[in-house]
């Protein structure tokens, strides 16, 4: 069972918006930066968001991140079929002294 | 351009020691603020962090696997090696190495990943 909790799956129609939640505690999300990773089928994870809400170069502004208290959220607008992937949140857990990931959320674009 | 590539055995027998190598280019592990991590993913399952090594040779391990893991670096050869003792079928997974961008030690994120290497543990 993952330290960070994500919904197993979300879905939405092309062009719509979707949010993916990531719930943790004060020892991880509550006091550390959150990153989000996208894993397209059969490929390695790719950094989407870092430091809670920053996008690496080349990541479109359709992807956004936010954090409030012990939860973080990934938002994706203007959904495209190419966004179908697994999404993971990750952060450092100060109590465990370990990097922790969520269980992953599978996004389906209907 | 930063690249990372994992290599190692595709098949390991239970109880054997698994040794994985991450060859990287485009950065130096002697540069302040840089690290390399290992993350694995069993088939159809979530990501699991294993270990990190930083430019200053600070090393961090997953608490659940700490007794079985050793991470080392060879700065001159641009490589990081992860060894895992006493392999078990539950260790069957794709193993990734990734460049760690450090925010404030030990916090950071994995901004570039290798393609991964699938390791099967079976007799």
Interface residues (C-beta under 8 A of the other chain):
Chain A: X2 X32 X33 X35 X37 X43 X44 X45 X46 X47 X50 X51 X56 X88 X90 X91 X92 X96 X97 X98 X99 X100 X101 X102 X103 X104
Chain B: X37 X39 X46 X47 X48 X49 X52 X60 X61 X62 X63 X96 X98 X101 X103 X106 X107 X108 X109 X110 X111 X112 X113 X114 X115 X116
